[in-house]
Amino acid sequence: MSGGAVLATSVEQQEPRRGPDLPRAVGTSRATPYLLLSPGMLWLAVFFVVPTLMLLVTSLYTGSLDQGYTFEFPGHWATYSNALTEYWPQFLRSFLFAGLATVFCLVLAYPLAYFIALRSGAWKSTLLVLVIAPFFTSFLIRTLAWKTILADDGAVVRTLNSLHITDLLTWLHLTEADRILNTPLAVVLGLTYNFLPFMVLPIYASLDRMDGRLVEAAQDLYASSWAALRKVTWPLSLPGVVAGTLLTFIPAAGDYINAELLGTAKVSMIGNVIQDQFFVVTDYPTASALSFVLMLAIISMVFFYVRRAGTEELV
């Protein structure tokens, strides 16, 4: 047999023959998928697209609440430059705190999700309930509880002081002398605790549906446990990791409760600035401009991160 015949035979074996086109199901049409998508698209348009456009228009107003706001085409774009010039430290601090909280959540959540995925029966259900149990308590109450945990006269701070760990944290400019509350570390710890379940659940979902025989095959090929984790388990769980980091970073970047209760004005985040501009200063154009810039920055980072991660399920 010639080489061309061998190649044609192998290609024929690899590519299955196409059968006859299946008839269209009775009662369906080309418009059916669009009709099924229409409720979600309508919801997205009403509660996301329209408010975003209103936010953009509000950011271009001039005036004040007492004198009234006016809009003159093409709008007062200087509001954006003034807002970014004045509040860029809060933007950087928000992304830094959210990034640190995301990293801490990933370090804590991956072993926990891996441990839960290996369990079976009632143990798995019990552990999952314990993970989501904090959601049964108000976000505000959970954050207030950390004020008690990190109190200056509490057991946690006394233990860290006795071990001279607070001295190291103070040298790193994460805490103040002999205290943790009202410092950057307290804000990051609060963000980590409050958003930890958002990291655990997606990673657990990816690990739970992974075929365990792949790890066994890697070990049969003389891969160590660490090599199997790095070469097999980690790549297969990457969609869950990406989803978890997004679900953690996005709300953490815009959060203001943790910085308000666990920090001070020196460690305020952009969410605190937006809240004050809306409800205290009542400077609606500046608040809208900051909100719009924050949303654009997060969306840009999400698209870049997802494309770089290479997770086709999330693109």
KEKE-622538 format. One record per residue: residue in three letters; x, y, z of N, C-alpha, C in turn. Coordinates in Angstrom, 3 decimals. Layout:
BEGIN
ALA_X_Y_Z_X_Y_Z_X_Y_Z;
...
# end
This chain:
BEGIN
MET_0.855_-1.204_0.000_0.000_0.000_0.000_0.883_1.244_0.000;
SER_0.543_2.239_-0.836_1.352_3.449_-0.923_1.176_4.316_0.313;
GLY_2.124_5.301_0.449_2.050_6.183_1.609_0.794_7.017_1.609;
GLY_0.356_7.462_0.398_-0.863_8.269_0.334_-2.081_7.491_0.764;
ALA_-2.117_6.191_0.408_-3.259_5.367_0.813_-3.276_5.165_2.310;
VAL_-2.086_4.976_2.890_-2.010_4.805_4.349_-2.491_6.054_5.052;
LEU_-2.051_7.247_4.559_-2.476_8.495_5.173_-3.975_8.689_5.033;
ALA_-4.516_8.379_3.848_-5.958_8.533_3.666_-6.736_7.604_4.571;
THR_-6.219_6.378_4.750_-6.901_5.426_5.624_-6.889_5.893_7.064;
SER_-5.734_6.456_7.554_-5.653_6.918_8.942_-6.564_8.112_9.172;
VAL_-6.602_9.033_8.168_-7.488_10.188_8.316_-8.938_9.756_8.349;
GLU_-9.266_8.770_7.521_-10.645_8.270_7.498_-11.020_7.629_8.821;
GLN_-10.040_6.965_9.461_-10.320_6.341_10.751_-10.472_7.384_11.849;
GLN_-9.700_8.511_11.761_-9.754_9.514_12.827_-10.994_10.390_12.696;
GLU_-11.415_10.701_11.467_-12.563_11.565_11.275_-13.815_10.721_11.047;
PRO_-14.745_10.749_11.977_-15.972_9.955_11.806_-16.794_10.468_10.644;
ARG_-17.468_9.540_9.988_-18.332_9.896_8.874_-19.536_10.693_9.372;
ARG_-19.872_11.692_8.605_-21.029_12.504_8.965_-22.303_11.824_8.513;
GLY_-23.212_11.696_9.405_-24.478_11.089_9.076_-25.416_12.116_8.480;
PRO_-26.592_11.714_8.127_-27.580_12.655_7.559_-28.000_13.671_8.614;
ASP_-28.319_14.865_8.161_-28.757_15.916_9.072_-30.022_15.482_9.797;
LEU_-30.013_15.702_11.109_-31.183_15.351_11.899_-32.290_16.357_11.638;
PRO_-33.520_15.909_11.575_-34.624_16.855_11.351_-34.794_17.781_12.544;
ARG_-35.210_19.000_12.258_-35.441_19.964_13.320_-36.598_19.498_14.197;
ALA_-36.428_19.649_15.498_-37.460_19.220_16.431_-38.760_19.956_16.138;
VAL_-39.846_19.248_16.369_-41.163_19.814_16.083_-41.417_20.992_17.013;
GLY_-41.875_22.115_16.443_-42.243_23.272_17.246_-41.099_24.207_17.560;
THR_-39.900_23.946_17.035_-38.756_24.823_17.293_-38.461_25.648_16.057;
SER_-37.785_26.756_16.245_-37.414_27.637_15.145_-36.068_28.255_15.455;
ARG_-35.555_28.996_14.488_-34.267_29.643_14.685_-34.333_30.721_15.761;
ALA_-35.495_31.225_16.029_-35.638_32.295_17.022_-35.721_31.774_18.444;
THR_-35.828_30.445_18.611_-35.993_29.891_19.959_-34.836_30.247_20.889;
PRO_-33.569_30.105_20.476_-32.481_30.481_21.395_-32.538_31.939_21.825;
TYR_-32.899_32.832_20.899_-32.976_34.250_21.235_-34.142_34.527_22.178;
LEU_-35.236_33.795_22.007_-36.358_33.959_22.926_-35.997_33.493_24.331;
LEU_-35.212_32.419_24.413_-34.775_31.937_25.726_-33.805_32.907_26.384;
LEU_-33.011_33.605_25.576_-32.048_34.558_26.118_-32.680_35.911_26.445;
SER_-33.838_36.189_25.885_-34.429_37.524_26.020_-34.691_37.938_27.468;
PRO_-35.193_37.060_28.379_-35.380_37.532_29.764_-34.076_37.966_30.419;
GLY_-33.010_37.179_30.233_-31.729_37.558_30.822_-31.158_38.818_30.206;
MET_-31.282_38.959_28.890_-30.786_40.159_28.226_-31.584_41.386_28.640;
LEU_-32.896_41.218_28.817_-33.732_42.332_29.266_-33.353_42.752_30.678;
TRP_-33.138_41.759_31.545_-32.711_42.049_32.921_-31.377_42.787_32.916;
LEU_-30.432_42.329_32.086_-29.119_42.958_32.006_-29.227_44.384_31.487;
ALA_-30.096_44.594_30.510_-30.242_45.933_29.944_-30.853_46.898_30.952;
VAL_-31.892_46.438_31.667_-32.611_47.327_32.582_-31.786_47.633_33.816;
PHE_-31.099_46.634_34.363_-30.424_46.812_35.644_-28.909_46.980_35.538;
PHE_-28.355_46.982_34.324_-26.922_47.228_34.191_-26.625_48.282_33.134;
VAL_-27.095_48.076_31.918_-26.767_48.995_30.834_-27.374_50.372_31.083;
VAL_-28.660_50.416_31.388_-29.329_51.701_31.610_-28.746_52.435_32.820;
PRO_-28.578_51.789_33.993_-27.949_52.508_35.115_-26.525_52.982_34.805;
THR_-25.778_52.192_34.022_-24.420_52.608_33.677_-24.442_53.864_32.818;
LEU_-25.338_53.920_31.851_-25.456_55.113_31.018_-25.909_56.318_31.848;
MET_-26.822_56.092_32.777_-27.256_57.183_33.654_-26.097_57.659_34.532;
LEU_-25.262_56.720_34.966_-24.092_57.083_35.771_-23.128_57.935_34.947;
LEU_-22.926_57.549_33.689_-22.045_58.314_32.814_-22.579_59.726_32.597;
VAL_-23.880_59.863_32.347_-24.470_61.180_32.125_-24.367_62.037_33.386;
THR_-24.628_61.429_34.554_-24.552_62.171_35.810_-23.143_62.684_36.073;
SER_-22.141_61.896_35.682_-20.756_62.312_35.914_-20.372_63.530_35.087;
LEU_-21.146_63.855_34.054_-20.831_64.985_33.180_-21.627_66.234_33.534;
TYR_-22.407_66.167_34.622_-23.161_67.335_35.060_-22.218_68.374_35.677;
THR_-22.703_69.590_35.737_-22.028_70.662_36.473_-23.041_71.280_37.429;
GLY_-22.522_71.887_38.495_-23.397_72.505_39.481_-23.299_71.816_40.824;
SER_-24.312_72.008_41.650_-24.352_71.419_42.981_-25.787_71.053_43.319;
LEU_-25.943_70.363_44.449_-27.285_69.936_44.850_-28.146_71.135_45.207;
ASP_-27.552_72.155_45.809_-28.324_73.340_46.203_-28.687_74.204_45.001;
GLN_-27.725_74.399_44.092_-27.961_75.262_42.949_-28.611_74.542_41.776;
GLY_-28.565_73.212_41.821_-29.106_72.427_40.724_-28.021_72.028_39.747;
TYR_-28.244_70.882_39.071_-27.269_70.368_38.113_-27.739_70.657_36.699;
THR_-26.770_70.956_35.841_-27.054_71.214_34.438_-26.114_70.378_33.573;
PHE_-26.583_70.074_32.372_-25.782_69.299_31.416_-25.693_70.052_30.113;
GLU_-24.474_70.337_29.682_-24.235_70.999_28.417_-23.316_70.120_27.576;
PHE_-23.770_69.777_26.386_-22.989_68.913_25.507_-21.647_69.576_25.188;
PRO_-20.516_68.854_25.227_-20.372_67.398_25.423_-20.193_66.982_26.872;
GLY_-20.488_67.851_27.814_-20.373_67.484_29.216_-19.073_67.985_29.827;
HIS_-19.042_67.906_31.151_-17.893_68.396_31.915_-16.935_67.231_32.184;
TRP_-16.077_66.928_31.199_-15.163_65.795_31.317_-14.040_66.055_32.307;
ALA_-13.856_67.292_32.698_-12.805_67.603_33.668_-13.067_66.970_35.031;
THR_-14.316_66.568_35.261_-14.631_65.884_36.522_-13.794_64.623_36.688;
TYR_-13.555_63.921_35.586_-12.781_62.678_35.648_-11.326_62.958_36.008;
SER_-10.736_63.928_35.349_-9.334_64.234_35.656_-9.179_64.754_37.079;
ASN_-10.104_65.579_37.524_-10.025_66.088_38.898_-10.199_64.969_39.917;
ALA_-11.142_64.057_39.647_-11.388_62.954_40.585_-10.192_62.016_40.657;
LEU_-9.615_61.682_39.495_-8.460_60.782_39.492_-7.239_61.437_40.110;
THR_-7.066_62.706_39.892_-5.923_63.405_40.482_-6.009_63.432_41.998;
GLU_-7.206_63.588_42.518_-7.372_63.714_43.961_-7.463_62.374_44.671;
TYR_-8.048_61.371_44.022_-8.343_60.117_44.731_-7.602_58.907_44.173;
TRP_-6.524_59.119_43.412_-5.780_57.965_42.899_-5.172_57.104_44.013;
PRO_-4.760_57.655_45.179_-4.253_56.750_46.232_-5.301_55.751_46.701;
GLN_-6.568_56.181_46.792_-7.622_55.258_47.215_-7.850_54.167_46.176;
PHE_-7.715_54.507_44.901_-7.825_53.484_43.861_-6.727_52.440_44.018;
LEU_-5.500_52.886_44.148_-4.383_51.953_44.288_-4.528_51.117_45.558;
ARG_-4.939_51.753_46.637_-5.104_51.024_47.895_-6.209_49.971_47.779;
SER_-7.278_50.292_47.083_-8.373_49.332_46.919_-7.908_48.105_46.149;
PHE_-7.195_48.326_45.040_-6.706_47.202_44.244_-5.649_46.409_45.001;
LEU_-4.820_47.094_45.794_-3.809_46.391_46.586_-4.455_45.522_47.657;
PHE_-5.397_46.085_48.410_-6.076_45.320_49.456_-6.860_44.162_48.854;
ALA_-7.565_44.418_47.750_-8.338_43.352_47.111_-7.417_42.264_46.578;
GLY_-6.262_42.648_46.012_-5.316_41.650_45.517_-4.741_40.801_46.628;
LEU_-4.372_41.437_47.745_-3.837_40.677_48.880_-4.896_39.736_49.450;
ALA_-6.129_40.228_49.580_-7.203_39.376_50.094_-7.461_38.198_49.158;
THR_-7.364_38.425_47.848_-7.565_37.348_46.873_-6.471_36.295_46.998;
VAL_-5.225_36.737_47.155_-4.118_35.787_47.314_-4.280_34.980_48.603;
PHE_-4.611_35.651_49.702_-4.813_34.944_50.972_-5.967_33.947_50.873;
CYS_-7.043_34.351_50.211_-8.185_33.447_50.040_-7.795_32.222_49.224;
LEU_-7.002_32.416_48.174_-6.581_31.295_47.344_-5.697_30.332_48.130;
VAL_-4.778_30.872_48.916_-3.886_30.024_49.720_-4.681_29.208_50.740;
LEU_-5.703_29.816_51.311_-6.511_29.111_52.308_-7.553_28.200_51.666;
ALA_-8.113_28.629_50.547_-9.251_27.915_49.976_-8.845_26.671_49.210;
TYR_-7.712_26.691_48.527_-7.370_25.544_47.685_-7.169_24.269_48.500;
PRO_-6.356_24.290_49.572_-6.259_23.050_50.372_-7.589_22.631_50.978;
LEU_-8.389_23.615_51.404_-9.685_23.283_51.991_-10.606_22.655_50.955;
ALA_-10.669_23.238_49.761_-11.516_22.678_48.703_-11.016_21.302_48.277;
TYR_-9.718_21.124_48.218_-9.145_19.825_47.856_-9.497_18.771_48.905;
PHE_-9.432_19.146_50.168_-9.771_18.221_51.254_-11.240_17.826_51.191;
ILE_-12.116_18.805_50.931_-13.551_18.512_50.859_-13.864_17.631_49.655;
ALA_-13.205_17.891_48.529_-13.472_17.113_47.320_-13.093_15.649_47.483;
LEU_-12.112_15.361_48.345_-11.690_13.981_48.566_-12.598_13.236_49.523;
ARG_-13.430_13.948_50.241_-14.344_13.306_51.182_-15.551_12.763_50.434;
SER_-16.349_11.980_51.105_-17.555_11.413_50.512_-18.646_11.297_51.563;
GLY_-19.882_11.206_51.094_-21.012_10.993_51.987_-21.317_12.198_52.853;
ALA_-21.650_11.906_54.112_-22.087_12.947_55.038_-20.973_13.924_55.368;
TRP_-19.717_13.458_55.349_-18.597_14.352_55.663_-18.531_15.506_54.670;
LYS_-18.693_15.187_53.392_-18.624_16.235_52.370_-19.745_17.251_52.570;
SER_-20.946_16.779_52.809_-22.077_17.697_53.004_-21.877_18.563_54.231;
THR_-21.379_17.965_55.305_-21.158_18.726_56.535_-20.116_19.812_56.337;
LEU_-19.025_19.480_55.666_-17.974_20.469_55.429_-18.447_21.592_54.528;
LEU_-19.253_21.273_53.524_-19.784_22.315_52.653_-20.726_23.243_53.411;
VAL_-21.522_22.683_54.312_-22.413_23.514_55.127_-21.596_24.447_56.009;
LEU_-20.488_23.954_56.553_-19.638_24.795_57.393_-19.000_25.927_56.587;
VAL_-18.724_25.672_55.317_-18.130_26.714_54.481_-19.128_27.836_54.226;
ILE_-20.378_27.470_53.929_-21.378_28.487_53.597_-22.130_28.991_54.823;
ALA_-21.833_28.444_56.002_-22.538_28.861_57.214_-22.410_30.355_57.495;
PRO_-21.254_30.995_57.251_-21.186_32.445_57.507_-22.187_33.262_56.726;
PHE_-22.668_32.753_55.591_-23.640_33.506_54.808_-24.984_33.627_55.519;
PHE_-25.215_32.807_56.529_-26.458_32.899_57.273_-26.426_34.066_58.265;
THR_-25.276_34.709_58.380_-25.126_35.866_59.249_-24.902_37.102_58.400;
SER_-25.386_38.228_58.853_-25.246_39.469_58.108_-23.771_39.811_57.879;
PHE_-23.489_40.357_56.698_-22.130_40.799_56.369_-21.637_41.825_57.384;
LEU_-22.516_42.703_57.811_-22.150_43.728_58.777_-21.805_43.118_60.131;
ILE_-22.592_42.137_60.569_-22.334_41.508_61.862_-21.021_40.737_61.839;
ARG_-20.741_40.064_60.721_-19.478_39.326_60.607_-18.291_40.268_60.687;
THR_-18.410_41.431_60.077_-17.313_42.387_60.123_-17.162_42.986_61.514;
LEU_-18.285_43.262_62.162_-18.219_43.774_63.535_-17.586_42.762_64.482;
ALA_-17.801_41.474_64.219_-17.198_40.447_65.062_-15.678_40.516_65.028;
TRP_-15.120_40.928_63.881_-13.671_41.042_63.791_-13.121_42.188_64.628;
LYS_-13.946_43.173_64.944_-13.502_44.220_65.865_-13.231_43.634_67.241;
THR_-14.051_42.665_67.644_-13.828_41.994_68.930_-12.626_41.060_68.858;
ILE_-12.503_40.337_67.743_-11.391_39.391_67.610_-10.051_40.107_67.611;
LEU_-9.979_41.263_66.948_-8.720_41.990_66.808_-8.575_43.127_67.811;
ALA_-9.389_43.118_68.858_-9.302_44.171_69.870_-7.911_44.189_70.509;
ASP_-7.501_45.368_70.953_-6.148_45.520_71.508_-5.921_44.668_72.747;
ASP_-6.981_44.459_73.543_-6.847_43.651_74.754_-7.341_42.221_74.544;
GLY_-7.502_41.815_73.278_-7.983_40.472_72.989_-6.871_39.439_73.019;
ALA_-7.294_38.168_72.982_-6.328_37.066_73.065_-5.430_37.010_71.831;
VAL_-5.968_37.365_70.668_-5.174_37.285_69.435_-4.015_38.267_69.477;
VAL_-4.294_39.506_69.809_-3.252_40.534_69.827_-2.262_40.261_70.944;
ARG_-2.736_39.813_72.109_-1.808_39.502_73.205_-0.860_38.383_72.810;
THR_-1.378_37.370_72.130_-0.527_36.260_71.693_0.513_36.726_70.673;
LEU_0.084_37.528_69.705_1.023_38.032_68.702_2.067_38.951_69.323;
ASN_1.671_39.720_70.338_2.643_40.581_71.008_3.673_39.766_71.775;
SER_3.209_38.705_72.428_4.137_37.866_73.190_5.122_37.150_72.284;
LEU_4.708_36.856_71.046_5.597_36.203_70.081_6.383_37.215_69.244;
HIS_6.187_38.516_69.522_6.873_39.600_68.809_6.553_39.601_67.308;
ILE_5.396_39.047_66.958_4.983_39.064_65.552_4.498_40.450_65.157;
THR_3.872_41.154_66.077_3.403_42.507_65.770_4.575_43.441_65.486;
ASP_5.732_43.183_66.095_6.902_44.010_65.784_7.293_43.865_64.310;
LEU_7.254_42.628_63.806_7.564_42.396_62.396_6.517_43.042_61.507;
LEU_5.240_42.917_61.880_4.169_43.514_61.085_4.258_45.038_61.091;
THR_4.672_45.605_62.216_4.853_47.053_62.283_6.012_47.497_61.394;
TRP_7.075_46.716_61.360_8.226_47.037_60.503_7.836_46.993_59.026;
LEU_6.874_46.115_58.678_6.378_46.024_57.309_5.297_47.055_57.010;
HIS_4.986_47.923_57.987_3.974_48.979_57.849_2.580_48.400_57.618;
LEU_2.338_47.194_58.148_1.015_46.593_58.052_0.177_46.872_59.294;
THR_0.821_47.108_60.426_0.118_47.395_61.674_0.816_48.539_62.377;
GLU_0.201_48.953_63.476_0.828_49.924_64.364_1.393_49.196_65.569;
ALA_2.102_49.895_66.399_2.788_49.268_67.527_1.784_48.583_68.448;
ASP_1.957_47.283_68.617_1.193_46.474_69.575_-0.312_46.487_69.302;
ARG_-0.710_46.678_68.070_-2.128_46.625_67.759_-2.308_46.236_66.303;
ILE_-3.509_45.676_66.002_-3.852_45.278_64.634_-5.089_45.999_64.150;
LEU_-6.021_46.260_65.064_-7.260_46.931_64.680_-6.961_48.327_64.152;
ASN_-7.761_48.763_63.187_-7.610_50.081_62.554_-6.282_50.212_61.803;
THR_-5.855_49.117_61.196_-4.636_49.099_60.397_-4.929_48.433_59.048;
PRO_-4.015_48.564_58.079_-4.241_47.890_56.789_-4.402_46.384_56.926;
LEU_-3.660_45.759_57.847_-3.775_44.312_58.014_-5.171_43.914_58.456;
ALA_-5.774_44.692_59.336_-7.127_44.375_59.804_-8.118_44.425_58.643;
VAL_-7.975_45.392_57.751_-8.879_45.495_56.600_-8.706_44.295_55.678;
VAL_-7.456_43.907_55.409_-7.204_42.767_54.529_-7.719_41.481_55.167;
LEU_-7.542_41.322_56.467_-8.054_40.127_57.141_-9.577_40.069_57.072;
GLY_-10.226_41.214_57.245_-11.678_41.239_57.140_-12.156_40.884_55.744;
LEU_-11.489_41.414_54.723_-11.848_41.069_53.345_-11.623_39.587_53.075;
THR_-10.523_39.053_53.576_-10.218_37.638_53.362_-11.286_36.754_53.981;
TYR_-11.660_37.049_55.200_-12.666_36.222_55.874_-14.028_36.312_55.190;
ASN_-14.450_37.526_54.845_-15.796_37.706_54.313_-15.966_37.100_52.929;
PHE_-14.900_37.051_52.134_-15.023_36.566_50.761_-14.391_35.197_50.558;
LEU_-13.952_34.550_51.619_-13.339_33.223_51.501_-14.280_32.191_50.877;
PRO_-15.567_32.121_51.264_-16.447_31.124_50.632_-16.577_31.298_49.128;
PHE_-16.457_32.521_48.618_-16.538_32.740_47.180_-15.356_32.114_46.446;
MET_-14.277_31.870_47.158_-13.122_31.208_46.563_-13.217_29.695_46.724;
VAL_-13.726_29.240_47.843_-13.763_27.803_48.119_-14.715_27.076_47.179;
LEU_-15.907_27.598_47.009_-16.946_26.871_46.275_-16.610_26.636_44.800;
PRO_-16.136_27.638_44.045_-15.785_27.340_42.638_-14.630_26.343_42.514;
ILE_-13.620_26.457_43.389_-12.504_25.512_43.329_-12.989_24.107_43.676;
TYR_-13.847_24.011_44.676_-14.394_22.699_45.039_-15.178_22.099_43.872;
ALA_-15.968_22.917_43.175_-16.757_22.410_42.048_-15.850_21.849_40.955;
SER_-14.722_22.508_40.683_-13.796_22.008_39.662_-13.112_20.726_40.108;
LEU_-12.703_20.677_41.369_-12.014_19.486_41.863_-12.962_18.306_42.013;
ASP_-14.208_18.570_42.360_-15.149_17.483_42.599_-15.516_16.748_41.310;
ARG_-15.556_17.472_40.187_-15.911_16.823_38.924_-14.687_16.306_38.173;
MET_-13.511_16.441_38.743_-12.299_15.937_38.101_-12.244_14.421_38.195;
ASP_-11.825_13.769_37.154_-11.703_12.316_37.121_-10.459_11.904_37.904;
GLY_-10.664_11.226_39.016_-9.545_10.812_39.852_-8.609_9.827_39.185;
ARG_-9.068_9.158_38.117_-8.217_8.201_37.426_-7.051_8.878_36.717;
LEU_-7.196_10.184_36.428_-6.095_10.898_35.805_-4.909_11.028_36.764;
VAL_-5.210_11.285_38.022_-4.132_11.358_39.020_-3.503_9.983_39.217;
GLU_-4.334_8.944_39.240_-3.802_7.588_39.367_-2.909_7.233_38.182;
ALA_-3.306_7.663_36.976_-2.486_7.402_35.802_-1.155_8.127_35.888;
ALA_-1.168_9.358_36.402_0.088_10.093_36.562_1.007_9.405_37.562;
GLN_0.426_8.892_38.635_1.239_8.191_39.629_1.734_6.857_39.095;
ASP_0.945_6.194_38.245_1.413_4.959_37.610_2.595_5.212_36.681;
LEU_2.671_6.451_36.179_3.797_6.826_35.323_4.938_7.422_36.143;
TYR_4.963_7.077_37.426_6.053_7.422_38.349_6.109_8.917_38.661;
ALA_4.981_9.591_38.603_4.932_10.980_39.040_4.726_11.016_40.543;
SER_5.439_11.900_41.212_5.253_12.062_42.648_3.915_12.747_42.919;
SER_3.537_12.759_44.184_2.265_13.407_44.538_2.298_14.891_44.194;
TRP_3.455_15.534_44.432_3.572_16.954_44.115_3.509_17.180_42.605;
ALA_4.181_16.312_41.836_4.158_16.442_40.381_2.753_16.214_39.835;
ALA_2.023_15.244_40.382_0.649_14.999_39.936_-0.250_16.192_40.259;
LEU_-0.017_16.799_41.430_-0.799_17.981_41.791_-0.496_19.140_40.855;
ARG_0.767_19.314_40.510_1.179_20.451_39.692_0.851_20.259_38.223;
LYS_0.954_19.027_37.724_0.780_18.769_36.302_-0.634_18.340_35.925;
VAL_-1.387_17.788_36.879_-2.713_17.261_36.561_-3.811_18.009_37.308;
THR_-3.736_18.016_38.632_-4.829_18.579_39.430_-4.954_20.080_39.233;
TRP_-3.834_20.790_39.309_-3.891_22.244_39.193_-4.428_22.712_37.842;
PRO_-3.941_22.196_36.705_-4.514_22.650_35.426_-6.001_22.350_35.283;
LEU_-6.441_21.190_35.797_-7.855_20.849_35.676_-8.736_21.703_36.584;
SER_-8.173_22.214_37.664_-8.944_23.056_38.575_-8.825_24.533_38.248;
LEU_-8.088_24.870_37.187_-7.858_26.276_36.859_-9.134_27.056_36.585;
PRO_-10.156_26.492_35.903_-11.404_27.261_35.755_-12.023_27.667_37.089;
GLY_-11.984_26.784_38.071_-12.497_27.134_39.387_-11.658_28.187_40.073;
VAL_-10.334_28.122_39.882_-9.446_29.119_40.474_-9.720_30.491_39.881;
VAL_-9.866_30.546_38.553_-10.138_31.823_37.894_-11.486_32.385_38.348;
ALA_-12.505_31.538_38.387_-13.823_31.997_38.839_-13.767_32.470_40.287;
GLY_-13.051_31.732_41.139_-12.949_32.121_42.536_-12.221_33.434_42.731;
THR_-11.135_33.642_41.999_-10.399_34.896_42.136_-11.225_36.084_41.651;
LEU_-12.008_35.877_40.596_-12.866_36.963_40.126_-13.972_37.270_41.127;
LEU_-14.592_36.222_41.660_-15.677_36.420_42.630_-15.172_37.035_43.929;
THR_-13.881_36.917_44.186_-13.295_37.503_45.389_-12.789_38.908_45.132;
PHE_-12.051_39.092_44.049_-11.406_40.387_43.803_-12.423_41.478_43.480;
ILE_-13.409_41.167_42.649_-14.337_42.208_42.185_-15.108_42.842_43.344;
PRO_-15.795_42.069_44.211_-16.490_42.740_45.317_-15.548_43.327_46.355;
ALA_-14.352_42.725_46.523_-13.405_43.257_47.502_-12.879_44.620_47.086;
ALA_-12.694_44.835_45.778_-12.174_46.119_45.307_-13.155_47.252_45.551;
GLY_-14.436_46.961_45.514_-15.432_47.998_45.739_-16.012_48.023_47.138;
ASP_-15.489_47.192_48.026_-16.031_47.107_49.382_-15.665_48.352_50.189;
TYR_-16.541_48.736_51.089_-16.262_49.870_51.970_-16.554_49.552_53.438;
ILE_-17.256_48.447_53.713_-17.624_48.116_55.081_-16.386_47.765_55.903;
ASN_-15.506_46.921_55.359_-14.329_46.499_56.120_-13.401_47.666_56.413;
ALA_-13.183_48.527_55.428_-12.326_49.690_55.662_-12.971_50.667_56.635;
GLU_-14.299_50.734_56.632_-15.003_51.649_57.527_-14.943_51.177_58.971;
LEU_-15.101_49.867_59.202_-15.184_49.341_60.563_-13.845_48.862_61.112;
LEU_-12.976_48.368_60.247_-11.706_47.802_60.712_-10.518_48.710_60.447;
GLY_-10.719_49.778_59.696_-9.620_50.677_59.376_-9.888_52.085_59.866;
THR_-9.150_53.023_59.310_-9.308_54.437_59.624_-9.355_55.217_58.318;
ALA_-9.433_56.532_58.438_-9.452_57.369_57.244_-8.156_57.253_56.455;
LYS_-7.064_56.888_57.135_-5.778_56.758_56.448_-5.736_55.539_55.528;
VAL_-6.575_54.554_55.772_-6.581_53.332_54.964_-7.916_53.171_54.250;
SER_-8.578_54.280_53.946_-9.878_54.213_53.272_-9.690_53.721_51.845;
MET_-10.696_53.043_51.337_-10.699_52.523_49.979_-11.596_53.394_49.108;
ILE_-11.594_53.119_47.817_-12.360_53.956_46.897_-13.858_53.825_47.162;
GLY_-14.283_52.683_47.701_-15.692_52.535_48.062_-16.113_53.513_49.139;
ASN_-15.213_53.789_50.090_-15.512_54.772_51.130_-15.627_56.174_50.541;
VAL_-14.766_56.489_49.590_-14.814_57.802_48.952_-16.120_57.973_48.184;
ILE_-16.510_56.957_47.442_-17.755_57.041_46.662_-18.951_57.187_47.593;
GLN_-18.959_56.445_48.675_-20.059_56.552_49.632_-20.141_57.965_50.208;
ASP_-18.984_58.529_50.595_-18.978_59.879_51.165_-19.403_60.918_50.127;
GLN_-18.974_60.747_48.888_-19.337_61.707_47.845_-20.834_61.674_47.557;
PHE_-21.433_60.494_47.661_-22.873_60.374_47.403_-23.711_60.887_48.570;
PHE_-23.358_60.478_49.800_-24.259_60.681_50.939_-23.815_61.771_51.912;
VAL_-22.545_62.152_51.888_-22.058_63.172_52.832_-21.799_64.481_52.099;
VAL_-20.936_64.432_51.100_-20.607_65.635_50.348_-21.708_65.980_49.353;
THR_-22.452_64.961_48.917_-23.510_65.079_47.893_-22.977_65.696_46.594;
ASP_-21.769_65.291_46.234_-21.188_65.688_44.949_-21.429_64.535_43.977;
TYR_-22.599_64.518_43.381_-23.005_63.401_42.547_-22.139_63.226_41.294;
PRO_-21.728_64.288_40.597_-20.866_64.076_39.427_-19.539_63.394_39.780;
THR_-18.888_63.824_40.846_-17.623_63.197_41.236_-17.838_61.753_41.657;
ALA_-18.894_61.493_42.431_-19.179_60.123_42.851_-19.473_59.238_41.647;
SER_-20.216_59.756_40.676_-20.533_58.976_39.480_-19.278_58.731_38.651;
ALA_-18.416_59.733_38.547_-17.181_59.563_37.783_-16.287_58.512_38.427;
LEU_-16.156_58.538_39.742_-15.343_57.535_40.432_-15.937_56.142_40.262;
SER_-17.252_56.033_40.348_-17.903_54.736_40.170_-17.699_54.208_38.762;
PHE_-17.822_55.088_37.774_-17.667_54.676_36.379_-16.232_54.239_36.099;
VAL_-15.262_54.971_36.613_-13.858_54.604_36.412_-13.552_53.280_37.099;
LEU_-14.078_53.088_38.297_-13.852_51.831_39.008_-14.425_50.659_38.232;
MET_-15.617_50.825_37.690_-16.243_49.747_36.925_-15.449_49.436_35.662;
LEU_-15.012_50.465_34.940_-14.223_50.244_33.735_-12.897_49.574_34.050;
ALA_-12.266_49.986_35.146_-10.984_49.389_35.517_-11.149_47.911_35.845;
ILE_-12.202_47.571_36.582_-12.422_46.177_36.962_-12.760_45.338_35.731;
ILE_-13.611_45.855_34.843_-13.965_45.101_33.636_-12.735_44.868_32.763;
SER_-11.890_45.874_32.617_-10.669_45.715_31.822_-9.745_44.678_32.434;
MET_-9.594_44.723_33.738_-8.734_43.749_34.413_-9.295_42.338_34.294;
VAL_-10.611_42.204_34.356_-11.238_40.884_34.258_-10.994_40.284_32.875;
PHE_-11.212_41.063_31.807_-10.999_40.550_30.458_-9.538_40.177_30.229;
PHE_-8.631_41.011_30.693_-7.210_40.719_30.521_-6.824_39.469_31.306;
TYR_-7.342_39.353_32.529_-6.990_38.221_33.382_-7.532_36.908_32.813;
VAL_-8.769_36.926_32.335_-9.366_35.710_31.798_-8.644_35.262_30.538;
ARG_-8.304_36.203_29.667_-7.586_35.846_28.451_-6.194_35.323_28.755;
ARG_-5.528_35.908_29.726_-4.199_35.436_30.089_-4.255_34.075_30.762;
ALA_-5.328_33.836_31.522_-5.447_32.534_32.204_-5.729_31.421_31.220;
GLY_-6.348_31.748_30.080_-6.579_30.734_29.051_-7.661_29.749_29.399;
THR_-8.629_30.139_30.212_-9.733_29.254_30.576_-10.874_29.477_29.598;
GLU_-11.069_28.537_28.694_-12.069_28.697_27.642_-13.476_28.725_28.200;
GLU_-13.682_28.129_29.391_-15.025_28.081_29.939_-15.513_29.448_30.385;
LEU_-14.582_30.387_30.633_-14.969_31.676_31.177_-14.863_32.791_30.162;
VAL_-14.283_32.536_28.978_-14.112_33.594_27.988_-15.459_33.886_27.330;
# end
